[in-house]
Amino acid sequence: MVGRIERVPLRNIWAHEAYDFTTWLEENIDVLSENMDLDLSNPESEQAAGDFSVDLLAEDEESNLVVIENQLNKSDHDHLGKLLTYLTAFEAKIGVWIVAEARPEHVSVVTWLNESAAADFFLFKLEAIKIGDSEPAPLFTLIVGPSEESKVVGEKKKELSERHKIRKRFWASLLEKSKEKTDLHSSISPSHYNWIGTGAGISGLLYNYVVRKHSIKVELYIDRGKDSKEINEHILGQLKENKEQIEQEFGEKLNWEKLEEKRACRISKEYDIGGYRDEEKWSEIHEKAVNSMIKLEGALKEHISNISI
């Protein structure tokens, strides 16, 4: 004979969340330890945190404090807020939230917390089960927990956020410098992308600045949209007929690129004099980039006006 698992309403076993379930968990902390793969010890209930009291406060094998918040119904914002408050109050390293049912938005929040915060977070679904006439038993199912992968994702997100902030400041400074010398990019706002651009007088042609960690580039980017590779290359070809004159006016050799793996083409000049990671050199970088953009527009403007499409 093989028995069948039956679910038992939680309130049939623990009528009161604090007096019954929390007391049971304090006495049986090893059950939770097994599901967390941590050795929890010294559980204490109702420890004061300001005007509130934490359900359970325990320690892991490295003596880090573990805050445990219990909820024998569907997860809500109130209990999430308490968990975060207790973590801060006790400077705990691990937060555990045990619920009867986890709302999707709270699953997302705990996932985000594991990526973003210094503490580790566990979200468990608690059920009570029995087989036949057996005594009911708790079933803890880990919904979200910390992992090396989540920490890596979190670090990548922090790095990306920092990069975006730096680039936005880089563009703000460059655009200020540009406005002193030309109206070309005067209507453009700084962004967090690695490029900013403005129209060159024909749809699909842009004068772009492109910045990397340690380099800056000025370019005419040619992309007329969907299924336009042939016309983009046609435009590049017309301009390239005047390559010698354009480069002479620009004062330097330019890169004339069909970009075989893309539909776009471009005419560009890149300078390895520093980029957004070289803040101490921004003034020099901006000066060079703006002057080069002015020269690029001056060298191309008349030829662009003569393009036939």
ZIHU-V443870 format. One record per pair of residues at least 12 apart in sequence whose ideal C-beta (glycine too) atoms are under 7 Angstrom apart, sorted by the first residue. I is the first residue (numbers start at 0). GAP is how many residues later the second one is. Records with the same first field share a line. If there is no record, write none. Layout:
I = GAP / GAP
This chain:
2 = 128 / 129
3 = 127
4 = 124 / 126
5 = 123 / 124
6 = 120 / 121 / 122
7 = 120 / 121 / 122 / 128
9 = 62 / 90 / 116 / 118
10 = 61
12 = 115 / 123
13 = 58
16 = 53 / 55
20 = 49 / 51
21 = 23 / 33 / 34 / 48
22 = 22
24 = 31 / 45
25 = 17 / 19 / 30
28 = 14 / 29
30 = 107
31 = 108
34 = 89 / 105 / 107
35 = 86
37 = 22 / 23
38 = 21 / 22
39 = 18 / 19 / 20 / 26
40 = 17 / 18
41 = 16 / 17
42 = 13 / 15
43 = 13
48 = 36 / 37 / 40 / 41
49 = 39
51 = 30 / 33
53 = 13 / 32
54 = 13 / 14 / 15
55 = 12
56 = 33
59 = 34
63 = 29 / 30
64 = 25 / 27 / 28
65 = 26 / 28 / 30
66 = 16 / 19 / 20 / 23 / 25 / 28 / 29
67 = 28 / 30
68 = 13 / 14 / 17 / 28
69 = 28
70 = 27 / 28 / 29
71 = 28
72 = 27
73 = 25 / 26 / 27 / 29
74 = 24 / 26 / 27 / 28 / 31
78 = 18
79 = 26 / 29
82 = 12 / 14
86 = 32
91 = 27
92 = 26 / 27
93 = 25 / 26
94 = 24 / 26
95 = 26 / 28
96 = 26
97 = 26 / 28
98 = 26 / 27
99 = 26
100 = 24
101 = 21 / 23 / 41
106 = 16 / 36 / 37
109 = 13 / 34
110 = 33
113 = 30 / 32 / 36
114 = 35 / 38 / 39 / 42
115 = 38
119 = 26
120 = 25
121 = 20 / 23
122 = 20 / 21
123 = 16 / 17 / 18 / 19
124 = 16 / 18
125 = 12 / 14
126 = 12
163 = 28
165 = 110
166 = 25 / 27 / 44 / 109
167 = 22 / 23 / 24
169 = 41 / 106 / 112
170 = 19 / 20 / 25
171 = 18
172 = 109 / 113
173 = 35 / 112 / 115 / 116
174 = 13 / 15
176 = 109 / 110 / 113
177 = 112
180 = 109 / 113
181 = 112
183 = 14 / 23 / 109 / 113
184 = 13
193 = 16 / 17 / 18
194 = 13 / 14 / 15
195 = 12 / 13
196 = 24
199 = 20 / 104
200 = 103 / 104
201 = 102 / 105
202 = 21
203 = 18 / 19 / 20 / 21 / 24
204 = 15 / 17 / 99
205 = 15
206 = 13 / 86 / 89 / 90
207 = 13
208 = 80 / 84
210 = 64 / 65
211 = 63
212 = 62 / 63 / 64
213 = 58 / 60 / 61 / 63 / 64
214 = 55 / 56 / 57 / 60
215 = 55 / 57 / 59 / 69 / 73
216 = 51 / 52 / 53
217 = 50 / 51 / 71 / 74 / 75 / 78
218 = 47 / 48 / 49
219 = 46 / 47 / 76 / 80
220 = 43 / 45
221 = 13 / 14 / 42 / 43 / 44
222 = 40 / 41
227 = 35
228 = 34
230 = 78
231 = 31 / 32 / 33
232 = 25 / 32
234 = 72
235 = 20 / 22 / 29
237 = 69
238 = 28 / 61 / 64
239 = 16
241 = 61
242 = 13
245 = 53 / 54 / 57
248 = 49 / 50
249 = 45 / 46 / 49
250 = 44
251 = 17
253 = 13 / 14 / 15
254 = 13 / 14
268 = 23
270 = 17
272 = 12 / 15
